[in-house]
């Protein structure tokens, strides 16, 4: 959360949409309980992000975008392991590492995208504006 605040303070106000996208990702990283079905709410985020990339506002590689999108948008394999006819959570018998391995890809993908967006915004801040060129007085 502190990283998102630092990036927000240090980023140009011209990056409003990118900052909005950053804070949407921050929600998915820092909210206490984000369930798998809630990741559906991030799909509009990907539409906006894709639009920003195609317009040249962000330079996140499209291959990276599609990998993260695929990880987040596709369902987990829970349907394959939940074959009990009664209400039973098969995860009760799992070891911790099994649970992390099963649930980890979505938050890790969001974290990777969050970091990429932070880096993108901080680098954009370091570059001088291209529209302002020095014109000497004659």
N, C-alpha and C positions, 0 to 999 in steps of 0.2 A: 504494500500500500504506500509505503514511504517512497518507493521508486516512482510510482505513478504520480505522486505529488511533486517530486523533484522534476520529473519530465514535464509536467504541466506548467510549472513555474518557469522553467528554462526554455520552453518552446514558444515560437512565434505565434501570435494570435491569428495569423493567416492559416494555421493548421487546425482550425476548429473541428472539422470532421474527423481528422486523424485522432485528435484528443478524445472526441466522443467514442470512437472505436476503442481507444486505449482503456477508457473507463468501463466500457461494456465488458471487455476482457477481464479487467480487474474484479468486477463482480463475480465472474465465474471462477476466479482464482481465490478470492478471499472470503466469500460468503461461506458460512459454516457448513451448510448442507445443500449441495447441488446434486440432485439425483439425475440419473441417466435421461429420464424423460424431459428434464428441464433443458438439456442441451438442444432441444428442438428450438428453443427461443433464440439460439445463437445463429440460426440460419439467416435471418435478415441482416445480421452483422456481416456475414460472408458476402451477401449481395452488395452491401455498401463498400466493403473492402475491395471487392473485385472491381467495382466501378472506379474507385480511387486509383487502383493499380492501372487500369486501362486508360484513364485520363492522364496518367503520368504524375499524379500527385504523390504517389508512394512508389518506391522502387523495390518492393518485395518480389522476389522471383515467383513467377507463376507456378513453377513446379513445386516450390515450397507451399504456396497457397493451396494447391490441389491435394497435396499429401495431408496437410493439416485438416482441410475440409473433409476429406475422406475419413480420417480417423474420428473426427467429431460427429459427422453426419450419419455414418453407418451404425447400426445397432450392435451391441455386444452379442456374444454368443450365448447369452443366458437362456434363450429359448431352447438351445440344444441340451443344456444341463438340467433344466427345470422340468423334469418328466413326472413329477409326483402328482397324483390325482388329488391329493389333499393340500391344504395351505401349509407348505413347509418350505423353509428357507434353507436351501442346500449349503449356503455359505456358513452356516453355524458350525459345520464340521471341517471347514477349511482352515489351513494354517494361515498365519498372517501374510507370509510371502505370496501365497496363492491368491488371497484377496487383493493384495496390492497389484499383483501381475494382471489380474482380471479387470480391476477398476482403474488402473493407472494410465492407460493410453490417452484417454480423453483429457484429463487435466494436464498431462505432460505436453500434449499437442497444443493446448491453450497457452501453457506457460511458454513454450517455444515461440509461439506467435506474439505473445505479450512482449517477450524480450526483443524479438525482431522489430516490433513496432517502436519500442523504447529507443533502440539503437538508431532506427530510421529517423525518429523525431529529434534526437540529440545531434545526429550528424547534420541534419538539415539546419539546425540552429548555428552550427559552426561555419557553414558556407555563407559567404556574403551574398546579398541579393543580386541576381543577375540583371535586373531591370535598372539598377542604379549604376551608371557608368560615369566616370569622371569626364567632364567636358571643360577643357581649359578656356579661360577668358581671353579673347583676342584684342 
